[in-house]
Amino acid sequence: MKWFLTIALAFFISQSVAQENFNPFDVRVNVTLVDGRFHTQASYSVPMNICSAYAFITDYEGSKNIPGIIEARVISRVGNKVRVYRVIEEQILFFPIEMKSTVEYIELANKSLAFEQISGDNRSYKGTWKLLEEKDKTVFKYDAQIEPNSIVPSAIIEYFIKNSMRGRFEVMAQKASQFKSIEAIACK
C-alpha cells in the first residue's frame, strides 16, 4: 500500500509541475517600476507567418477579445498612422477602474508598430510591438512604458500589473494562434 501511495503522490506532483511549466507560446513578461513609470517587456511566439502576425496585431477592433478591453474602435486612418479609441476596465482589489484613451499607432508593415497615447486617463503610455521571424514561428515583442494618473498607490498598481500581465499575454498568444481574417488569409 505504501508503494502505491508513493507512486500516486509522485505522479500527482509531476503532473502539477508539468502544468505549471506548460507554456506553449514561450510567454515571457517582465514589469519594473522606475521613477513612477511601469516598464513592461513581454514576448511570445506563435506558429504563424509574419504577414498573419502583422494582420493580428493591427486588428485593433478585434482586440476587444482580450480580457480587460471593453471597447476598441478605429477613429482615423491616414497613411501608416491609425488612431484607436479604447476603453479598458480593470479590477484592482475590489474596485473596478475604467480607463479611456486614444492611442496613435504608426505601422511599419510586417515589422513593427510604434504607439503613443495622445489623450486619455494615463499621464503617458507609449511603446512598440516588434515582429521577428524564427523558423516556422513569429515572435511578438512588446515594450511599453505607462505612467498612471491614479489615486491608487503605486504599490497596488504594481502588484496588479505584475500579476495580471502574464495572463493577458497568454490570452493574446492563444488568440493569435487561432487568428483568421481576410488579411491573414491573403498572406498564404
Helices and strands as residue ranges (DSSP letters): H 2-21, E 28-34, E 37-46, H 50-57, G 60-65, E 69-78, E 81-92, E 95-108, E 112-120, E 124-134, E 137-147, H 154-177, H 182-186
